[in-house]
Amino acid sequence: MSFNIDFVHFLLITAFSFLVGLEVKSYRNQYMTAQKENLFFGDVRTYSFVGILGFILFKIDSNVHILYAIGFLSITLLYALLYHKNLQENQRSILLYTVMLLVYSFGALIQIQPLWMTALLYVSIVFILNVNKGVDKFTQEINISEFETLSKMILLSAVILPLLPDTNIIPYIPLSPFKIWLAVVVISGISYGGYILQKYFFPSKGYYLAGIFGGSYSSTATTVVLARKAKKLEGYAVIDAAIISATAVMYLRLLVIALIFNVEIGENLLLPFTVLSFVGFLVSLFYLKREQKPQEHVEIVDKNPLELKTAFLFAFLFVAMIVLTHFVTKHYGTSGLEILSFLVGFTDIDPFILSILTGKFSIASTQTTAAIMIAAGSNNLLKAVYALWFGKIKNTYKSALWISLLGIITIVWGLSIEHIL
């Protein structure tokens, strides 16, 4: 299915203009008093319509662009009238007028330049408007840092990605820089989605929902935070439920990643990971129903997973895992890969799983499936150790036991996968 390019451009311009309008509203609310509010040119809707107007006028008059120039002059004239009034109030700034002209230019820029240019302009506007701001929110409900992080996501996907070559230029690496960074973008996007769900769509959550949404981007970090919470509390069965649910979500997360990067492997993992996830949720619901005490609200990870330094570190680990996996499979075969998978489970398993999903190694699909399952299983063992270490044993031994059991079943199932498939 293909989309009309003008339709895509229209949607992007509308989104960029609307988001800039939100940022301008935040700027006005932070720095200007209510008495001066009426001296500003437009609100969120105005900026949205200005961006759309620029796109339409440039499109329908694609040769001479007279209409586009008239639109520019009209905006300037209207602002000149407002500026005259501002001078009487000793207000001399033309910052927001400049921002509105940049929004107006979106429509022309996206039609004559590559998409990354418009995205880069949008990111630049956001960063410059925020350069001297110490506010925590750009509206009453959304943290300004989340808005900046959204810009980072655009930077990762729409600016950096198109500039990378799609040819294999790195020795011993069977992937192009484009595909390597694409993997970083996809993983970052999945983690960011879980983070946003946890923080904004369910802001008044208890332990159980915190475990579910925390597990969607880091089941290990979620386990550590919940275990520390269990150390301060006693007899909270819901914490056991939350820890187990985070691991149950991990199986679904890995399944989604596999289906995105290698459909065949994803289909092989569909049955085992679905069954293991279902068992995890079933056990977690058993402990959840036993909870009689009122739940508190808990923040699992209040740090956005889209930090650029994290993305670059992930890219480095991804490449390193490709090299290591290639070396192990070439010299030690299937048994070496199984040992490597088990050891990797005691670290961050995402780079390793991506490496065997995207790398062109001389191993069968069943061996790749087994490696992913072994890594996931040993990662469960690590989380069980964390649960016991960071929480009191008497408070977390139940969840640690169930996570360990799921891990052992996952490893055994992975080792026998070649005989099943």
N, C-alpha and C positions, 0 to 999 in steps of 0.2 A: 504494500500500500504506500503510495507516494502523496505528499502534500504539496499543494501549490505554493511556490516560493513567496508570492505576494501575501498569501494568507499567513505564512509563518512570520514574515517581516512585520505584518500588522500586529500580530499577537505580541511579538517581542517589543515593538515600539510602545504598545499600550502598557505592557508590564513595566518596562524601564521608566516610562514617564510617570506612572502611578507611584512607583517606589521612590523616585526622586521627589515627587510631591509630598509623600510621607516624611521624607527626610527634611524637607523645607519646613513642614509643619512643626517637626520636632525642634528645629532651629529657632523658629519664631516663638514657640511656647517657652523655650529655655531662656531666651535673651531679651524678649520684648514684653512689656507690660500690657495689660488688657486695654488700657486707654489708647495705645498706639496700634492696636491690632488692625483697625480699619485702614491704616495707611499702607498696607501691603497689597501686592498685586496678585490676587488669586489664591486658591487653596489647592487641595489634593486633586479635586476634579478639574480645576483649571489647567494644571500642569499636564494631566492626562489628555485633555482635549487639545492642548497646544501641540503635544507630541503627535497625536493623530492628525491634526490639521496640517502639520508640516509634511507628514507622509503623503496625505491625499493631494495637497497642492503640488508637490514635487512630481507625483505620479501622473496626474492628469495633464500637466503642462511639461512634458518630458524633454522638449526641445529648447525653448527659449527660457523657461522658468520665470516668466513674468509674474504669474500668480504667486509663486513662491516668494519672490522679492516683495510683492505687495503685502503678503502676510507678514513678512519681517518688518516692513516699514509701519504696518498697522500696530503691531505689538510695541514697537519703539515709540510711536506717537502716544498710545495709551499710557505707557509708562512715563513718558515725558510730562503728561498732565499730572500724574500722581507724584512725580518727583518734584514738581513745582510746589505742590502742597507739602511735601516732606521737608523742603528747604525752609518753609515757614516754621516748621516744628523742629528745626535744627537737626534733621535726619538726612545725611548725605550719602549713605551707602547705596551702591548700585549692585551689590552682590547678588540679590535675588533676581534682578533683571538679567544679569549675566547668566545665571543658572537657567532662567526661562528660555533665553536664546539658545543655550546649549541643548535643552530639551527639544526646542523647535528644530534644531539641526539633525536630531536623530533620524527623522524621516528621510532626509536627503542622503545622509551618510550611509545608512544601511542599504540603500539602493545602488550606490556607486562604489562602495568600498567593501572589503571582506567583513564578515560578521564580527570578527574579533575586534575590529576597530570601534564599532559601536559599543560593544561590551566593555572595552577598555575605557572609553569615554564615560560610560555609566559608572564604572568602578572608581574612576578618578574623581568624579563629582562627589561621590559618597565619602571618599577618604578626605578630600579637601574640606568639605563641610564639617567634618568631624575632627579636624586636626587640632583644634583648640578646645574641644568640648570635654567636659568632665561629667557629663550626665550619664546616668545608668539606663535611661529609657528614651526611646525616640517616640513612643506614645506612652500612654499610661499603663499599658500591659506588656509591651514588648521591649526587651532589653536592647539597647543600642548596639551592644557587642554582637548580638545575634544578626543584626542587620549588616554589620561589617563582615561577619562570617559568611553570610549569603553572598556578599561581594567576592569573598575569597573563593567560594564554590564556582562562581562565574569565572573568576580568574583561572582556576584550575581547568575548567572544561572548555570555555569559549575563547580564551586568550592563549594559554600555553599550549594546549593540545593541538590546534591547527598548525602551529609553527614547527612542530616536531616532524622529522622525516619518517616515512612509513616504509623504510627499507632497513634490512639487517646490516648495521654498520659497526656493531660492537662485537669484537672477537669472542667466540665461545658462547655467545648469547643468541638463541634462535628467535629472538623477538626484536622488533624495531622499537626505537624510542617512543613512537606514537602508541604502540600497543602496550608498552610498559606503563606509560602515563595514563592510558585509558583504564588500565586495571586499577591504578591509584584513584582515579576519579570515581569509578564504580564503587569501590570499597568505601571511599569517603562518603559517597552519596548515601549508601545503605546505612552507615553508622550515623550520619547526620540526620537521616529520617527518623531513626530510633530515638535519637537525642531530642529532636523537636517534639515527637509524640510524647515522650516522657515529661518534658519540661512545660509544654504549653497546652497540649490537648487534655492532659490529665494532671493539672497543677495541684489538686487537692487529693493526692493519691495516698494510699496506705502502703504498707510494706509489700503486699502481694503484687499490686500493679507496678510498684517500683522495680520489683524483681523481673517482671515480664518485659517492661520497656527497657530496663537497664541491660537485660540479656540480649536485646536486639542489636546492641553495638559493642558490648563488652561484658560477657558473662563472668569473666575472671574478676574484673574490677567490681562488679556488682556483688559477687560472692564475698570479696574482702570487706566491702562497706557493710554489708548485712551481718557478717560475722562479728565485726567490731561492735555493731549495734547490739548483737546478742550477748556480748561480753558485759554490757551494762544492764541488760534486762535478764530476767529469769522466767522461764515457763511460757514463753511466747511461741506457740506452735506456728504462728503465721510467718515467723522468720524462717523456720525450716521450709515452709511452703514456698516462700519467696526465693530462697536459694535454689531449691529444686526446679522451680519454674524458670529461673534464669538459664539453667542448663538445658531445659526442654526447648526454650526458644533458640538456643545456640544451634541445635540440630536443624531447625527450620532455616536459620540464617545461612548456615553452610550449604544447605540444599539449594537455596535461591542462588547463591554464588556459583555453585556448580552448574546449575541450569543456564545461567547467563553465559558462562565462559566455555562450557563443554556439555552440550545437550546429552550426549551418550553417557557420560559419567553421571550427570544429573539424574538420568533415568535409572541408572544402576543404584543410585543412592536413595531413590524415591521411597522404596519399601522400607529399608532398614531405618532411615532417619525419621520417616513418618511414624513408624511403630515406636521407636525409642522416644520420640518427642511426646507421643500420645501417652506412653507409660509414665513419663516424667510429669506431665500435667495431671494425670490421674492420681498419682501419689501426692502431688502438691495440693490438689483439691481435698484429699483426705485429711491432711494436716490443717488446711484452711478451715474446714468445717469444725475442727476440734477447738478452734480459737474462741475463747470466751471474753477475752480482755479487749477493751477499746484500742483501736490502732492509732498510732501517731502518724504524722506525715514525715516522710524521709526523702532527702535528696541523695541520689546514688552518685552521680558524677556531674558536678556543676561546671564542668569544663568542656568546651565545645570540641568535638573530635576533628574539626576541619582546620586545625592550626597548620600553617604551611610547613613548619619545621617537622611536624608529625608526618605530613604527607611525603616530604623529602626523605625522612628516615624510613618510611614504609617502602618507598621506591628503591632505596639502597638495599634493604633487607630482601626485597623481592628479587632483585638481580643477583644478590649473593646466594639466595636459595636455589635459583636456577643453575648457577655454576656448581654449587655443592651437589645438587640432585643429579646433574649430568655426570659429575665425577663418580658419585656413588653407584649409579646405575650402570655406568660403563665398566667399572672395575670390580664391583661386588654383586651386581645383579639384583634379583628380587629380594634375597635375604638381607642384603645391605640396605635396600630401600625400606624394608620393614623395620629394621633397627633404627634407621634415621627417622622414620615417621614417629616411632615411639619416643625418641629423644626430643624431637622437635615439639611434641605435645607439651613439654614442660617449659615452653616459651610461647611467644605469640605465633599461633598456627596459621594465621591468614596469609603471610607471605609464602610459606611453604605450600599451602593448598593452592594458591594461585599459580605458583611455579609449576606444579605438576599438572594443573589444568590447562595451562597455556603453552608450556614448553613441549618441544617435539623430541621426546625421549623414546628410546627403543624399548618401551614397556607396553604391555597389553592394557586394555581398558580395565580389565578386572584387577590388575596389579595397581593401577592408579586408584581405583575405587577402594581397594584394601588399604592403601597408604593413607588415604583421607580418613577412613574409619579408625585406623590405628592411632593417628595423630589426635583425632577428636576424643578417643577413649583415654589416651594418656593425659590429655588436657583435663579431663574430668578428674583423674587421680590427683593432679596438681591442685585443682580447686577444692577437693576434699581435704587435702593437707592445709590449704589456706583457711578453710572453714574451722578446722580444729586449732590452728595456730593463732588466728586472730580473734577467735571467740573461745569462751570457756567450753571445755570438752563436754561437760554435762548439758550444755545448752545447744550445742551444734553437732553432737555425734550422730543424731538421727539423719540430718540432711547430708552430712559427710558420708555416712554409710550408704545412703541411696545413690548419691552421686558416684561413689566408688563402684557400686554395683552396676550402674549404667555404663560406667567406663569400662569395666571388665567385660560386660556383655558386648559392648561396641568393639573392643579389641578382638575378642574371640570370633565375633561375626565377621570382622574384617579379615582375619587370618583364614577363615573358611569360605570366603566369598568366591574364590576361584572354583570351588566344588559346587557352589550353589547356582552361580550364573552359567 
